[in-house]
Amino acid sequence: MDKLLIGSHVSYKAKNYLIDSVNESLSYGSNCFMIYTGPPQNTLRKEIDKDNVKKAFELMEKNNIDPKNVIVHAPYIINLASPKNDTYNLAKSFLIQELKRVEQLGFKYLVLHPGSRLDLSLEEGIKKIIDGINYVFSKIKNNVIICLETMAGKGSEIGSNFHELKQIIDGVNDKSRIGVCLDTCHIWESGIDISNPEKVLKDFDKIIGLNYLYAIHLNDSKNELGAKKDRHENIGYGKIGFDSIIKWCYYDTIKDIPKILETPYYEDKNNNYAPPYKFEIISIKEKKWYNFK
């Protein structure tokens, strides 16, 4: 069996929800994928249909997609570092709801942006995140793991270096329910040269521990190293480049970790915006970049 675990973000929407997510993923040649359980910009959520999930799992089994390689992404509006009480309380309550939904879907990993501290100090922002996660874990007992995403360092984002994520993990009481999602575009824009996966992962292991790494977002970057802007680009079209990205796809230490494309849609010959994932996955599998635009 192919050891490469490669997939992309796919849609999760009416009327077939997870079934359509699986089918979309299969159409790209994926063996893993990532979804949001609803719109990432708001709190609107539809009740999860158990029959729909059952049929989707049957489809995954038939096509050799292991549920443990499916990632769920938390909505952007969750900000556990916010100094605003209403925003902070919403973040905690909505995160609890999302953890329940991930469990109902039968998946294990929820990727979460650590948060933006606004006018708080870095130490205050990190403490709020720690307190928020500990509160959430005290209110819901399940096996879903929150994966803190590495960030680009835009604005007042927390988590743009491994040391900040390490501080959060150190403060979380239940270490079995916390981990990391590494985003190649984000760490590049935060100032980490990702052309040498061995060096980056050695640093990650020394500071955080590779046992905490559960997912990888595989993205090229529109910007130069250290730009701190968070602009994803299609694989091979950006400043990171295909040769560096392909090293991450096949680096043996992380072969069992799902690698998820979040690259932007492109304008096709009919002037429609289309997903690039089928073409990018072919390039990655063949280890040869070609221009699909």
C-alpha positions in Angstrom: 0.0 0.0 0.0 1.1 3.5 -0.8 2.6 5.0 2.4 2.0 8.6 1.2 -0.9 10.2 3.1 -2.1 13.0 1.0 -5.5 14.8 0.7 -7.0 18.3 0.9 -9.7 20.4 2.4 -13.1 19.3 1.0 -16.6 20.7 1.3 -19.1 19.6 4.0 -22.5 21.0 3.1 -26.1 20.1 2.3 -27.5 17.8 1.4 -25.2 14.9 1.5 -22.6 16.3 4.0 -20.0 13.7 4.9 -20.9 11.4 2.0 -20.1 14.2 -0.5 -16.9 15.1 1.4 -15.7 11.5 0.9 -16.6 11.5 -2.8 -15.0 14.8 -3.4 -11.8 13.6 -1.7 -11.8 10.4 -3.8 -12.2 12.5 -7.0 -8.8 14.1 -6.2 -7.0 10.8 -5.6 -6.8 11.4 -1.9 -6.5 8.9 1.0 -7.2 11.5 3.7 -9.0 14.8 3.9 -10.1 17.7 6.1 -13.5 19.3 6.7 -15.1 22.1 8.7 -18.4 20.9 10.4 -20.1 24.1 9.2 -19.2 27.6 7.9 -15.8 28.6 9.4 -16.9 32.2 9.8 -20.1 31.7 11.9 -21.8 29.5 14.5 -24.5 28.1 12.2 -24.5 24.3 12.4 -26.8 21.5 11.2 -27.5 18.5 13.4 -25.3 15.6 12.4 -27.2 12.7 10.7 -26.0 9.4 12.1 -27.2 7.5 9.0 -25.2 9.9 6.8 -22.1 9.3 8.8 -22.6 5.5 8.7 -22.9 5.5 4.9 -19.8 7.8 4.6 -17.8 5.5 6.8 -18.8 2.5 4.6 -17.6 4.5 1.6 -14.3 5.3 3.3 -13.7 1.7 4.2 -14.5 0.6 0.7 -11.9 3.1 -0.6 -9.2 2.6 2.0 -9.6 5.9 3.8 -8.9 5.4 7.5 -11.0 7.6 9.7 -8.0 8.4 11.9 -6.5 10.2 8.9 -9.5 12.6 8.6 -9.0 16.0 10.1 -11.6 18.5 11.3 -10.8 22.2 11.4 -12.3 24.5 14.1 -14.0 27.7 12.9 -11.9 30.9 12.7 -14.2 32.8 15.0 -12.9 30.8 18.0 -10.3 33.1 19.7 -9.2 31.8 23.1 -6.7 34.6 23.4 -9.2 37.4 23.2 -9.3 40.1 25.9 -13.0 40.6 25.2 -15.2 38.6 27.6 -18.0 38.0 25.1 -15.6 36.7 22.5 -13.7 34.6 25.0 -16.8 33.0 26.4 -18.1 32.3 22.9 -14.8 30.7 22.0 -15.0 28.3 25.0 -18.7 27.3 24.5 -18.3 26.9 20.7 -15.2 24.9 21.1 -17.0 22.5 23.4 -19.7 22.2 20.8 -17.2 21.5 18.0 -15.5 18.8 20.1 -18.8 17.1 20.5 -19.5 17.3 16.7 -16.0 15.8 15.9 -16.8 12.9 18.2 -20.3 12.4 16.7 -18.6 12.3 13.2 -16.3 9.6 14.5 -13.0 11.5 14.0 -10.2 12.2 16.4 -8.4 15.5 15.5 -9.6 19.1 15.6 -7.2 21.7 14.3 -7.4 25.0 16.2 -5.8 28.4 15.6 -4.4 29.2 19.1 -5.7 32.8 19.0 -5.0 36.5 18.6 -4.1 38.4 21.8 -5.0 41.9 20.4 -3.7 44.4 23.1 -2.8 41.7 25.7 0.8 40.9 26.3 2.1 37.6 24.9 2.2 36.0 28.4 -1.4 37.1 29.1 -2.6 35.8 25.7 -0.9 32.4 26.3 -2.4 32.1 29.8 -5.9 32.8 28.4 -5.5 30.0 25.8 -4.3 27.6 28.5 -7.1 28.5 30.8 -9.6 28.2 28.0 -8.4 24.8 26.9 -8.3 23.5 30.5 -11.9 24.8 31.0 -13.1 23.1 27.8 -11.5 19.8 28.7 -13.1 19.9 32.2 -16.5 20.3 30.6 -16.3 17.6 28.0 -14.8 14.2 28.4 -14.0 12.6 25.0 -10.9 11.4 23.1 -10.8 14.2 20.5 -7.4 15.8 20.3 -7.0 19.6 19.8 -4.2 20.3 17.4 -2.8 23.8 17.8 -1.8 25.1 14.4 1.5 26.8 13.7 0.8 30.4 12.6 2.5 32.9 10.3 2.8 35.6 12.9 0.3 38.0 11.3 -0.8 40.8 13.7 -1.1 39.6 17.2 -1.3 35.8 16.4 0.0 33.4 19.0 1.8 30.3 17.9 4.2 31.6 15.2 7.1 29.7 16.8 7.5 26.3 18.4 8.3 27.9 21.8 4.9 29.6 22.1 3.1 26.3 21.3 5.3 24.5 23.8 4.2 27.0 26.6 0.6 26.3 25.8 1.1 22.5 25.8 3.0 22.7 29.1 0.1 24.5 30.7 -2.6 22.1 29.5 -3.5 19.6 32.2 -4.5 16.7 30.0 -1.5 16.2 27.6 -3.3 13.2 25.9 -5.8 15.6 24.3 -3.4 18.3 22.9 -1.2 18.3 19.9 0.1 20.3 16.9 -0.8 20.8 13.3 2.2 22.1 11.3 1.5 24.4 8.4 4.3 24.7 5.9 3.2 28.1 4.6 2.8 29.5 8.0 6.1 28.4 9.5 7.8 29.6 6.3 6.2 33.0 6.7 7.0 33.0 10.4 10.7 32.8 9.4 11.5 29.1 9.4 13.2 27.9 6.3 11.4 24.6 5.5 13.8 23.5 2.7 15.4 21.0 5.1 12.7 19.0 6.9 15.2 17.1 8.9 16.4 20.3 10.6 12.9 21.7 11.2 11.6 18.4 12.6 14.7 18.1 14.9 14.0 21.5 16.2 10.3 20.7 16.6 11.2 17.5 18.5 13.7 19.2 20.8 11.3 22.0 21.7 7.8 20.3 21.6 8.3 16.6 20.8 7.3 14.8 17.6 4.8 12.8 19.6 2.6 15.9 19.6 2.6 16.3 15.8 -0.7 14.9 14.4 -1.4 16.7 11.1 0.4 18.7 8.4 -1.1 21.5 6.3 0.8 21.3 3.0 0.9 24.7 1.4 3.2 26.8 -0.8 3.5 30.5 0.0 2.9 33.7 -2.0 5.5 35.5 0.1 9.2 35.4 0.9 10.6 33.8 4.0 9.6 35.7 7.2 6.9 37.8 5.6 4.4 37.1 8.4 1.3 37.6 6.1 -0.2 34.1 5.7 -0.8 33.9 1.9 -1.2 30.3 0.7 -0.1 29.5 -2.9 -0.5 26.4 -5.1 2.2 23.8 -4.8 5.2 24.8 -6.9 3.9 28.3 -7.8 5.1 30.0 -4.6 8.3 31.0 -2.9 8.8 27.7 -1.0 8.8 25.7 -4.3 8.0 22.2 -5.4 11.3 20.7 -4.5 11.0 21.7 -0.8 7.4 20.7 -0.5 8.0 17.3 -2.0 10.6 16.6 0.7 7.9 17.0 3.3 5.6 14.6 1.4 8.1 11.7 1.5 10.1 12.4 4.6 10.1 9.1 6.5 9.8 10.4 10.0 6.3 11.9 9.2 5.1 9.3 6.7 2.2 8.3 9.0 0.9 11.9 9.4 -1.9 13.1 7.1 -0.8 15.9 4.8 -3.6 18.2 3.9 -3.6 20.7 1.0 -5.2 24.1 1.6 -4.0 25.8 -1.5 -6.2 28.4 -3.3 -8.7 27.7 -6.1 -7.5 28.8 -9.5 -9.2 30.3 -12.6 -9.7 27.6 -15.2 -10.0 28.0 -19.0 -13.7 28.7 -18.6 -13.0 31.6 -16.1 -14.4 29.5 -13.3 -12.7 29.1 -9.9 -11.7 25.4 -9.6 -10.0 23.3 -7.0 -6.4 22.5 -7.8 -6.1 19.4 -5.6 -6.4 16.7 -8.2 -3.5 18.2 -10.2 -1.4 18.9 -7.2 -1.8 15.3 -5.9 -0.8 13.9 -9.2 2.3 16.1 -9.2 3.1 15.0 -5.6 2.5 11.3 -6.4 4.6 11.4 -9.6 7.2 13.7 -7.8 7.2 15.9 -10.9 5.7 19.4 -11.1 3.8 20.6 -14.1 1.9 23.8 -14.8 -1.9 23.2 -14.6 -3.0 26.8 -14.8 
